[in-house]
Amino acid sequence: MNKKYLFIGVLLILGVTGCSSKAGNIGLGAGAAGAAYEYSNKRAIEKLDKDLQEGKITKDEYDRRLREIESRSIVY
């Protein structure tokens, strides 16, 4: 949960600097890239949930893959 607040805080700081400087533009671009990456993680978790419900993977496999996603994510 703390990672989630940290991520949101960084996005807010980058948003405040906005277009006022070149660094702000770079930061805003990095924030957008980070958001796209987190969206990718969200979709991976949704697919993982669906695969478990459909019986395509075991609970152990689900847990292993979920830990992988969580380890590379700021939000999850």
C-alpha positions in Angstrom: 0.0 0.0 0.0 2.9 2.4 0.8 4.3 1.9 -2.7 0.9 3.0 -4.1 1.0 6.3 -2.2 4.6 6.8 -3.2 3.8 6.3 -6.9 0.8 8.7 -6.7 3.0 11.3 -4.9 5.7 11.1 -7.6 3.0 11.5 -10.3 1.6 14.6 -8.5 5.0 16.2 -8.1 5.7 15.6 -11.8 2.3 17.0 -12.7 3.0 20.2 -10.7 6.2 20.8 -12.6 4.2 20.1 -15.8 5.3 22.1 -18.8 7.1 24.7 -16.8 10.5 23.2 -17.6 12.3 20.8 -19.7 12.8 18.5 -16.6 9.0 18.7 -16.1 8.4 17.5 -19.6 10.8 14.6 -19.2 9.2 13.8 -15.8 5.7 13.9 -17.3 6.8 11.5 -20.0 8.4 9.2 -17.5 5.2 9.3 -15.5 3.1 8.4 -18.5 5.5 5.5 -19.3 5.2 4.3 -15.7 1.4 4.4 -15.8 1.4 2.4 -19.0 3.7 -0.2 -17.3 1.4 -0.5 -14.4 -1.6 -0.9 -16.7 0.3 -3.8 -18.3 0.7 -5.3 -14.8 -3.0 -4.8 -14.1 -3.9 -6.7 -17.3 -1.5 -9.5 -16.5 -3.2 -10.0 -13.1 -6.6 -10.0 -14.7 -5.5 -12.7 -17.1 -4.0 -14.6 -14.3 -7.2 -14.5 -12.3 -9.2 -15.7 -15.4 -6.7 -18.5 -16.0 -7.1 -19.7 -12.4 -10.9 -19.6 -12.6 -10.9 -21.5 -15.8 -8.6 -24.2 -14.4 -5.8 -23.5 -16.8 -3.3 -23.1 -14.0 -3.0 -24.4 -10.4 -3.2 -22.3 -7.3 0.6 -22.7 -6.8 1.3 -21.5 -10.3 -1.1 -18.6 -9.7 0.7 -17.6 -6.5 4.2 -17.8 -8.1 3.2 -15.6 -11.1 1.4 -13.2 -8.8 4.5 -12.7 -6.7 6.5 -12.0 -9.9 4.1 -9.3 -11.0 4.0 -7.8 -7.5 7.8 -7.7 -7.3 8.1 -5.6 -10.4 5.1 -3.3 -9.7 4.9 -0.2 -7.6 1.1 -0.3 -7.3 0.4 -4.0 -6.8 
